[in-house]
Amino acid sequence: MAGAAAERQETGFVNAVNNGFRKNQKNPITLVVGDTTIDGVVSAKKYTGRQASGSEPYTDVQIVTTEETFNLSMKGEAAPSLAGGGLRGLEAIIPGIGRKFMTAAFNHLKNRLKLKAGQKVPDVYGKISNTDKTKIVVGNAQMGGPIDYMYIGGMDVRSSYNDDIATVTVSNANLIPAKKYADDHQLYFRLRARREDQRFDPKAKDGTGTPKVYGKSPSRGDSAGRIVVTDKVPLNATIVRL
């Protein structure tokens, strides 16, 4: 999820919380999203930091209470990508994991699928171990985290304010603790092309010698694929072992 839709969701959520706080005469309110209730809320705000690499941070929005601040990763309802930052981001969380996945993907494409230079590359998935998936979903400070909650809901935030109990309720979303989300879902790396015209290049490597799999896009010049983390794979997906 990116662009105008993400901006609309984040702004809608922040406005819902802050409007409720103002209606309660600037006294703390209770926030209810799905099965999660957070008491003592005094504001919500968009996160303004970045990853150490300069990429988009894990945190999108922060909820501020009288006791602490919670970091939220805002996602849409359909097959959300759960982590960003690409190869550099993964390496910052678990050193070596990104290179391991890229090498496994390359070996599968070249040796098992017998892909030749210039051929179209299918998306490649790698099953993430139980040990690693929590680290990847939660992230760390270097990645603009760690994440406390995954917010998964509609792009147009629907909310209501109950004056009697000073509560803002978001009706079309769930707020799931990040660790619980990781525990409850099988997660996968996904490697895909950034541009439609990128093709297999068995000689392409990055500065560390890790296979890049994709060659340069003739139309836009992109010279690498994109790695994301997802909890869904197609039935006919190419899945490699890590």
Secondary structure, DSSP 8 states (H G I E B T S, - for coil): --HHHHHHHHHHHHHHHHHHHHHTTT--EEEEETTEEEEEEEEEEE-----TTSS--S--EEEEESS-EEEEEEE-SSS-B---SHHHHHHHHSTTHHHHHHHHHHHIIIIIS---TTS----EEEE--HHHHHHHHH--GGGT---SEEEEE-SS--EEEETTTTEEEESSEEEEEHHHHHHHS--EEEEE-SSTT--B-TT-B-TTS-B--B---TTT---S-EEEEES---TT-EEE--
